[in-house]
Amino acid sequence: MRSLMGAVLAVGLLVGCGGIEGEQDSKSDVEAMALCSDCHWLYVRCMSRAATPEAKQNCEFGRMDCEATWCTSPAAPGSGETQ
């Protein structure tokens, strides 16, 4: 009986109950939304300083990369929602 309880306890500790993990998910979603909202103003700042067509093209690439990286959450601004 003790070995069974020990095994169940060990599996429970290894698997976890998910309470803290759920909180981390919501925190990471908020962080991703904040970083996603930064993509637009970073693009505007980049374009205001771009002196050549190549620099403007790099701003476009940077914006697309930023949005692809940080705007993947369904709740993130700019990820399919109309603002």
MOPAC internal coordinates of N, CA, C and O (Angstrom, degrees):
PM7 1SCF
backbone

  N    0.0000 0     0.00 0     0.00 0    0    0    0
  C    1.4502 1     0.00 0     0.00 0    1    0    0
  C    1.5313 1   110.54 1     0.00 0    2    1    0
  O    1.2310 1   120.71 1   138.90 1    3    2    1
  N    1.3526 1   116.25 1   -41.10 1    3    2    1
  C    1.4610 1   119.39 1   179.78 1    5    3    2
  C    1.5173 1   111.50 1   -64.13 1    6    5    3
  O    1.2310 1   120.72 1   141.18 1    7    6    5
  N    1.3250 1   116.23 1   -38.82 1    7    6    5
  C    1.4723 1   118.20 1  -179.38 1    9    7    6
  C    1.5254 1   110.70 1   -66.87 1   10    9    7
  O    1.2310 1   120.24 1   143.41 1   11   10    9
  N    1.3215 1   117.15 1   -36.59 1   11   10    9
  C    1.4612 1   120.78 1   177.49 1   13   11   10
  C    1.5295 1   110.45 1   -65.03 1   14   13   11
  O    1.2310 1   120.61 1   135.04 1   15   14   13
  N    1.3272 1   116.44 1   -44.96 1   15   14   13
  C    1.4750 1   120.04 1   178.69 1   17   15   14
  C    1.5310 1   110.53 1   -64.84 1   18   17   15
  O    1.2310 1   120.60 1   140.92 1   19   18   17
  N    1.3234 1   116.45 1   -39.08 1   19   18   17
  C    1.4634 1   120.31 1   177.70 1   21   19   18
  C    1.5171 1   111.21 1   -63.63 1   22   21   19
  O    1.2310 1   120.47 1   138.65 1   23   22   21
  N    1.3192 1   116.70 1   -41.35 1   23   22   21
  C    1.4639 1   120.70 1   179.59 1   25   23   22
  C    1.5290 1   110.87 1   -65.89 1   26   25   23
  O    1.2310 1   120.47 1   136.70 1   27   26   25
  N    1.3227 1   116.70 1   -43.30 1   27   26   25
  C    1.4641 1   120.88 1   178.92 1   29   27   26
  C    1.5172 1   110.58 1   -63.84 1   30   29   27
  O    1.2310 1   120.77 1   137.59 1   31   30   29
  N    1.3194 1   116.14 1   -42.41 1   31   30   29
  C    1.4616 1   120.65 1   178.44 1   33   31   30
  C    1.5278 1   111.00 1   -63.87 1   34   33   31
  O    1.2310 1   120.20 1   137.50 1   35   34   33
  N    1.3225 1   117.22 1   -42.50 1   35   34   33
  C    1.4596 1   121.12 1   179.37 1   37   35   34
  C    1.5285 1   111.28 1   -63.49 1   38   37   35
  O    1.2310 1   120.70 1   135.75 1   39   38   37
  N    1.3279 1   116.27 1   -44.25 1   39   38   37
  C    1.4621 1   119.93 1   178.35 1   41   39   38
  C    1.5270 1   110.10 1   -63.61 1   42   41   39
  O    1.2310 1   120.55 1   138.56 1   43   42   41
  N    1.3146 1   116.56 1   -41.44 1   43   42   41
  C    1.4645 1   119.93 1   178.98 1   45   43   42
  C    1.5125 1   112.18 1   -62.48 1   46   45   43
  O    1.2310 1   120.42 1   139.88 1   47   46   45
  N    1.3190 1   116.81 1   -40.12 1   47   46   45
  C    1.4627 1   120.10 1   178.82 1   49   47   46
  C    1.5271 1   111.54 1   -69.46 1   50   49   47
  O    1.2310 1   120.37 1   142.19 1   51   50   49
  N    1.3252 1   116.91 1   -37.81 1   51   50   49
  C    1.4604 1   120.23 1   179.81 1   53   51   50
  C    1.5266 1   111.98 1   -70.44 1   54   53   51
  O    1.2310 1   120.54 1   140.88 1   55   54   53
  N    1.3151 1   116.58 1   -39.12 1   55   54   53
  C    1.4605 1   120.90 1  -178.41 1   57   55   54
  C    1.5217 1   110.66 1   -79.24 1   58   57   55
  O    1.2310 1   120.03 1   138.86 1   59   58   57
  N    1.3085 1   117.55 1   -41.14 1   59   58   57
  C    1.4658 1   121.50 1  -178.63 1   61   59   58
  C    1.5039 1   111.42 1    81.60 1   62   61   59
  O    1.2310 1   121.36 1   -15.72 1   63   62   61
  N    1.3118 1   115.00 1   164.28 1   63   62   61
  C    1.4590 1   119.04 1  -177.56 1   65   63   62
  C    1.5203 1   112.25 1   -97.67 1   66   65   63
  O    1.2310 1   119.08 1   166.62 1   67   66   65
  N    1.3388 1   119.36 1   -13.38 1   67   66   65
  C    1.4463 1   121.87 1   176.48 1   69   67   66
  C    1.5064 1   115.21 1    87.24 1   70   69   67
  O    1.2310 1   118.86 1  -178.32 1   71   70   69
  N    1.3303 1   119.78 1     1.68 1   71   70   69
  C    1.4597 1   121.10 1  -178.28 1   73   71   70
  C    1.5171 1   112.83 1   -64.29 1   74   73   71
  O    1.2310 1   119.64 1   130.47 1   75   74   73
  N    1.2953 1   118.30 1   -49.53 1   75   74   73
  C    1.4613 1   121.47 1  -179.73 1   77   75   74
  C    1.5181 1   110.59 1   -73.66 1   78   77   75
  O    1.2310 1   120.30 1   145.31 1   79   78   77
  N    1.3117 1   117.03 1   -34.69 1   79   78   77
  C    1.4570 1   121.13 1  -179.12 1   81   79   78
  C    1.5311 1   110.86 1   -60.33 1   82   81   79
  O    1.2310 1   119.89 1   139.46 1   83   82   81
  N    1.3158 1   117.81 1   -40.54 1   83   82   81
  C    1.4603 1   121.46 1   178.19 1   85   83   82
  C    1.5139 1   111.53 1   -62.36 1   86   85   83
  O    1.2310 1   120.15 1   141.78 1   87   86   85
  N    1.3200 1   117.32 1   -38.22 1   87   86   85
  C    1.4604 1   120.83 1   177.58 1   89   87   86
  C    1.5140 1   110.92 1   -67.21 1   90   89   87
  O    1.2310 1   119.94 1   142.82 1   91   90   89
  N    1.3297 1   117.71 1   -37.18 1   91   90   89
  C    1.4522 1   120.89 1   178.59 1   93   91   90
  C    1.5175 1   110.49 1   -66.91 1   94   93   91
  O    1.2310 1   119.88 1   143.85 1   95   94   93
  N    1.3302 1   117.84 1   -36.15 1   95   94   93
  C    1.4565 1   120.55 1   178.38 1   97   95   94
  C    1.5145 1   110.99 1   -62.28 1   98   97   95
  O    1.2310 1   119.71 1   135.84 1   99   98   97
  N    1.3317 1   118.15 1   -44.16 1   99   98   97
  C    1.4585 1   120.17 1  -179.49 1  101   99   98
  C    1.5315 1   110.21 1   -67.94 1  102  101   99
  O    1.2310 1   120.45 1   144.29 1  103  102  101
  N    1.3312 1   116.74 1   -35.71 1  103  102  101
  C    1.4630 1   119.98 1   177.33 1  105  103  102
  C    1.5271 1   110.12 1   -65.88 1  106  105  103
  O    1.2310 1   120.10 1   138.26 1  107  106  105
  N    1.3273 1   117.41 1   -41.74 1  107  106  105
  C    1.4565 1   119.82 1  -179.79 1  109  107  106
  C    1.5267 1   110.96 1   -69.11 1  110  109  107
  O    1.2310 1   119.86 1   148.26 1  111  110  109
  N    1.3388 1   117.87 1   -31.74 1  111  110  109
  C    1.4598 1   120.47 1   175.76 1  113  111  110
  C    1.5217 1   110.77 1   -65.49 1  114  113  111
  O    1.2310 1   120.15 1   137.98 1  115  114  113
  N    1.3220 1   117.33 1   -42.02 1  115  114  113
  C    1.4614 1   121.15 1   178.66 1  117  115  114
  C    1.5179 1   109.72 1   -64.79 1  118  117  115
  O    1.2310 1   120.68 1   138.47 1  119  118  117
  N    1.3319 1   116.31 1   -41.53 1  119  118  117
  C    1.4558 1   120.40 1   179.07 1  121  119  118
  C    1.5246 1   110.65 1   -64.07 1  122  121  119
  O    1.2310 1   119.91 1   137.61 1  123  122  121
  N    1.3236 1   117.77 1   -42.39 1  123  122  121
  C    1.4575 1   121.18 1   178.97 1  125  123  122
  C    1.5250 1   111.07 1   -64.33 1  126  125  123
  O    1.2310 1   120.23 1   141.54 1  127  126  125
  N    1.3401 1   117.17 1   -38.46 1  127  126  125
  C    1.4684 1   119.79 1   178.22 1  129  127  126
  C    1.5248 1   110.45 1   -64.80 1  130  129  127
  O    1.2310 1   120.17 1   140.16 1  131  130  129
  N    1.3236 1   117.28 1   -39.84 1  131  130  129
  C    1.4658 1   120.60 1   179.02 1  133  131  130
  C    1.5170 1   110.45 1   -65.48 1  134  133  131
  O    1.2310 1   120.28 1   136.82 1  135  134  133
  N    1.3189 1   117.08 1   -43.18 1  135  134  133
  C    1.4563 1   120.08 1   179.67 1  137  135  134
  C    1.5264 1   110.85 1   -68.28 1  138  137  135
  O    1.2310 1   120.55 1   144.34 1  139  138  137
  N    1.3255 1   116.55 1   -35.66 1  139  138  137
  C    1.4646 1   120.11 1   177.76 1  141  139  138
  C    1.5230 1   110.76 1   -64.72 1  142  141  139
  O    1.2310 1   120.31 1   140.18 1  143  142  141
  N    1.3179 1   117.01 1   -39.82 1  143  142  141
  C    1.4641 1   119.06 1  -179.43 1  145  143  142
  C    1.5301 1   111.44 1   -68.72 1  146  145  143
  O    1.2310 1   120.32 1   158.56 1  147  146  145
  N    1.3311 1   116.99 1   -21.44 1  147  146  145
  C    1.4677 1   120.25 1   176.71 1  149  147  146
  C    1.5218 1   112.14 1   -73.35 1  150  149  147
  O    1.2310 1   119.57 1   158.75 1  151  150  149
  N    1.3187 1   118.42 1   -21.25 1  151  150  149
  C    1.4650 1   121.45 1  -176.48 1  153  151  150
  C    1.5251 1   111.63 1   -57.54 1  154  153  151
  O    1.2310 1   119.96 1   138.23 1  155  154  153
  N    1.3201 1   117.69 1   -41.77 1  155  154  153
  C    1.4671 1   120.55 1  -176.07 1  157  155  154
  C    1.5245 1   111.69 1   -66.64 1  158  157  155
  O    1.2310 1   119.99 1   130.79 1  159  158  157
  N    1.3331 1   117.63 1   -49.21 1  159  158  157
  C    1.4614 1   117.68 1  -176.82 1  161  159  158
  C    1.5199 1   111.61 1   -71.10 1  162  161  159
  O    1.2310 1   119.70 1   151.89 1  163  162  161
  N    1.3266 1   118.19 1   -28.11 1  163  162  161
  C    1.4633 1   119.79 1   174.23 1  165  163  162
  C    1.5282 1   110.26 1   -66.41 1  166  165  163
  O    1.2310 1   120.59 1   141.45 1  167  166  165
  N    1.3242 1   116.48 1   -38.55 1  167  166  165
  C    1.4622 1   121.27 1   177.06 1  169  167  166
  C    1.5316 1   110.75 1   -64.62 1  170  169  167
  O    1.2310 1   120.57 1   134.54 1  171  170  169
  N    1.3233 1   116.52 1   -45.46 1  171  170  169
  C    1.4721 1   120.31 1   179.90 1  173  171  170
  C    1.5223 1   110.49 1   -61.49 1  174  173  171
  O    1.2310 1   120.18 1   136.36 1  175  174  173
  N    1.3194 1   117.26 1   -43.64 1  175  174  173
  C    1.4657 1   120.80 1   178.83 1  177  175  174
  C    1.5199 1   110.78 1   -64.08 1  178  177  175
  O    1.2310 1   120.27 1   138.02 1  179  178  177
  N    1.3164 1   117.10 1   -41.98 1  179  178  177
  C    1.4624 1   121.50 1   178.77 1  181  179  178
  C    1.5268 1   110.70 1   -61.48 1  182  181  179
  O    1.2310 1   120.60 1   133.46 1  183  182  181
  N    1.3361 1   116.47 1   -46.54 1  183  182  181
  C    1.4627 1   120.24 1  -179.06 1  185  183  182
  C    1.5253 1   111.99 1   -65.66 1  186  185  183
  O    1.2310 1   119.81 1   146.61 1  187  186  185
  N    1.3298 1   117.97 1   -33.39 1  187  186  185
  C    1.4666 1   119.59 1  -179.81 1  189  187  186
  C    1.5233 1   111.43 1   -70.12 1  190  189  187
  O    1.2310 1   120.39 1   158.35 1  191  190  189
  N    1.3217 1   116.86 1   -21.65 1  191  190  189
  C    1.4684 1   120.41 1  -179.79 1  193  191  190
  C    1.5201 1   112.91 1  -102.30 1  194  193  191
  O    1.2310 1   119.86 1   173.25 1  195  194  193
  N    1.3178 1   117.87 1    -6.75 1  195  194  193
  C    1.4618 1   121.42 1  -177.42 1  197  195  194
  C    1.5317 1   109.73 1   -76.43 1  198  197  195
  O    1.2310 1   120.84 1   -58.30 1  199  198  197
  N    1.3326 1   116.00 1   121.70 1  199  198  197
  C    1.4619 1   121.00 1  -177.21 1  201  199  198
  C    1.5253 1   112.68 1   -98.97 1  202  201  199
  O    1.2310 1   119.83 1   160.91 1  203  202  201
  N    1.3060 1   117.93 1   -19.09 1  203  202  201
  C    1.4655 1   121.16 1  -176.51 1  205  203  202
  C    1.5232 1   109.76 1  -122.92 1  206  205  203
  O    1.2310 1   120.77 1   -19.29 1  207  206  205
  N    1.3342 1   116.14 1   160.71 1  207  206  205
  C    1.4701 1   118.93 1   175.91 1  209  207  206
  C    1.5345 1   112.16 1   -60.37 1  210  209  207
  O    1.2310 1   120.10 1   147.18 1  211  210  209
  N    1.3235 1   117.41 1   -32.82 1  211  210  209
  C    1.4550 1   120.80 1   178.86 1  213  211  210
  C    1.5341 1   110.51 1   -66.57 1  214  213  211
  O    1.2310 1   120.87 1   139.62 1  215  214  213
  N    1.3231 1   115.93 1   -40.38 1  215  214  213
  C    1.4646 1   120.01 1   178.24 1  217  215  214
  C    1.5234 1   110.51 1   -65.46 1  218  217  215
  O    1.2310 1   119.97 1   141.09 1  219  218  217
  N    1.3328 1   117.67 1   -38.91 1  219  218  217
  C    1.4640 1   120.95 1   177.31 1  221  219  218
  C    1.5255 1   110.91 1   -65.22 1  222  221  219
  O    1.2310 1   121.17 1   142.16 1  223  222  221
  N    1.3410 1   115.37 1   -37.84 1  223  222  221
  C    1.4640 1   119.38 1   177.83 1  225  223  222
  C    1.5315 1   110.12 1   -65.12 1  226  225  223
  O    1.2310 1   120.24 1   141.54 1  227  226  225
  N    1.3253 1   117.15 1   -38.46 1  227  226  225
  C    1.4635 1   120.44 1   177.02 1  229  227  226
  C    1.5287 1   111.13 1   -64.42 1  230  229  227
  O    1.2310 1   120.15 1   145.21 1  231  230  229
  N    1.3263 1   117.33 1   -34.79 1  231  230  229
  C    1.4690 1   120.51 1   175.59 1  233  231  230
  C    1.5213 1   110.63 1   -62.85 1  234  233  231
  O    1.2310 1   120.77 1   138.13 1  235  234  233
  N    1.3246 1   116.14 1   -41.87 1  235  234  233
  C    1.4688 1   120.81 1   177.94 1  237  235  234
  C    1.5265 1   110.78 1   -61.77 1  238  237  235
  O    1.2310 1   121.02 1   134.93 1  239  238  237
  N    1.3451 1   115.65 1   -45.07 1  239  238  237
  C    1.4622 1   119.62 1   179.13 1  241  239  238
  C    1.5218 1   110.70 1   -63.48 1  242  241  239
  O    1.2310 1   120.47 1   139.50 1  243  242  241
  N    1.3228 1   116.71 1   -40.50 1  243  242  241
  C    1.4550 1   121.15 1   178.65 1  245  243  242
  C    1.5195 1   112.23 1   -63.09 1  246  245  243
  O    1.2310 1   120.37 1   138.85 1  247  246  245
  N    1.3249 1   116.90 1   -41.15 1  247  246  245
  C    1.4662 1   120.83 1   178.02 1  249  247  246
  C    1.5221 1   110.80 1   -64.13 1  250  249  247
  O    1.2310 1   120.59 1   134.05 1  251  250  249
  N    1.3348 1   116.47 1   -45.95 1  251  250  249
  C    1.4617 1   119.74 1  -179.90 1  253  251  250
  C    1.5295 1   111.16 1   -62.99 1  254  253  251
  O    1.2310 1   120.55 1   139.75 1  255  254  253
  N    1.3316 1   116.55 1   -40.25 1  255  254  253
  C    1.4531 1   120.46 1   178.66 1  257  255  254
  C    1.5302 1   111.27 1   -66.00 1  258  257  255
  O    1.2310 1   120.63 1   137.57 1  259  258  257
  N    1.3251 1   116.41 1   -42.43 1  259  258  257
  C    1.4582 1   121.54 1   178.65 1  261  259  258
  C    1.5298 1   110.51 1   -60.66 1  262  261  259
  O    1.2310 1   120.42 1   132.83 1  263  262  261
  N    1.3286 1   116.81 1   -47.17 1  263  262  261
  C    1.4618 1   120.63 1  -179.35 1  265  263  262
  C    1.5185 1   111.65 1   -66.88 1  266  265  263
  O    1.2310 1   120.35 1   142.04 1  267  266  265
  N    1.3392 1   116.94 1   -37.96 1  267  266  265
  C    1.4610 1   119.84 1   179.15 1  269  267  266
  C    1.5214 1   111.17 1   -67.14 1  270  269  267
  O    1.2310 1   120.79 1   148.22 1  271  270  269
  N    1.3363 1   116.09 1   -31.78 1  271  270  269
  C    1.4638 1   120.17 1  -178.72 1  273  271  270
  C    1.5153 1   112.27 1   -81.43 1  274  273  271
  O    1.2310 1   119.49 1   134.28 1  275  274  273
  N    1.3264 1   118.58 1   -45.72 1  275  274  273
  C    1.4586 1   121.96 1  -168.96 1  277  275  274
  C    1.5212 1   114.63 1  -107.07 1  278  277  275
  O    1.2310 1   118.99 1   163.83 1  279  278  277
  N    1.3064 1   119.54 1   -16.17 1  279  278  277
  C    1.4704 1   120.95 1  -175.82 1  281  279  278
  C    1.5224 1   111.18 1  -104.46 1  282  281  279
  O    1.2310 1   120.28 1  -140.09 1  283  282  281
  N    1.3245 1   117.08 1    39.91 1  283  282  281
  C    1.4582 1   120.70 1  -178.56 1  285  283  282
  C    1.5183 1   112.57 1   -94.28 1  286  285  283
  O    1.2310 1   119.81 1   164.17 1  287  286  285
  N    1.3348 1   117.97 1   -15.83 1  287  286  285
  C    1.4626 1   121.69 1   179.25 1  289  287  286
  C    1.5264 1   109.31 1   -72.34 1  290  289  287
  O    1.2310 1   119.39 1   -42.27 1  291  290  289
  N    1.3344 1   118.76 1   137.73 1  291  290  289
  C    1.4631 1   120.37 1   179.17 1  293  291  290
  C    1.5233 1   113.25 1   -59.33 1  294  293  291
  O    1.2310 1   119.98 1   154.18 1  295  294  293
  N    1.3346 1   117.65 1   -25.82 1  295  294  293
  C    1.4707 1   120.43 1  -178.78 1  297  295  294
  C    1.5221 1   111.99 1   -89.84 1  298  297  295
  O    1.2310 1   119.85 1   174.61 1  299  298  297
  N    1.3273 1   117.90 1    -5.39 1  299  298  297
  C    1.4601 1   120.48 1  -176.23 1  301  299  298
  C    1.5288 1   110.22 1   -74.05 1  302  301  299
  O    1.2310 1   120.22 1   -37.92 1  303  302  301
  N    1.3399 1   117.18 1   142.08 1  303  302  301
  C    1.4615 1   119.64 1   177.00 1  305  303  302
  C    1.5070 1   110.11 1   -65.19 1  306  305  303
  O    1.2310 1   121.08 1   -38.93 1  307  306  305
  N    1.3278 1   115.53 1   141.07 1  307  306  305
  C    1.4526 1   119.85 1   178.43 1  309  307  306
  C    1.5260 1   113.28 1    85.45 1  310  309  307
  O    1.2310 1   119.35 1  -176.78 1  311  310  309
  N    1.3037 1   118.85 1     3.22 1  311  310  309
  C    1.4731 1   120.77 1  -178.95 1  313  311  310
  C    1.5326 1   110.20 1  -102.32 1  314  313  311
  O    1.2310 1   121.24 1  -131.48 1  315  314  313
  N    1.3099 1   115.22 1    48.52 1  315  314  313
  C    1.4495 1   119.49 1   178.06 1  317  315  314
  C    1.5176 1   112.86 1   107.92 1  318  317  315
  O    1.2310 1   119.31 1   164.89 1  319  318  317
  N    1.3050 1   118.92 1   -15.11 1  319  318  317
  C    1.4600 1   121.14 1   178.47 1  321  319  318
  C    1.5205 1   109.87 1   -83.57 1  322  321  319
  O    1.2310 1   120.66 1   -35.27 1  323  322  321
  N    1.3025 1   116.35 1   144.73 1  323  322  321
  C    1.4472 1   120.73 1   175.32 1  325  323  322
  C    1.5148 1   108.26 1   -90.43 1  326  325  323
  O    1.2310 1   121.21 1   -53.82 1  327  326  325
  N    1.3260 1   115.29 1   126.18 1  327  326  325
  C    1.4621 1   118.41 1  -178.26 1  329  327  326
  C    1.4992 1   110.88 1   -98.13 1  330  329  327
  O    1.2310 1   120.10 1   180.00 1  331  330  329

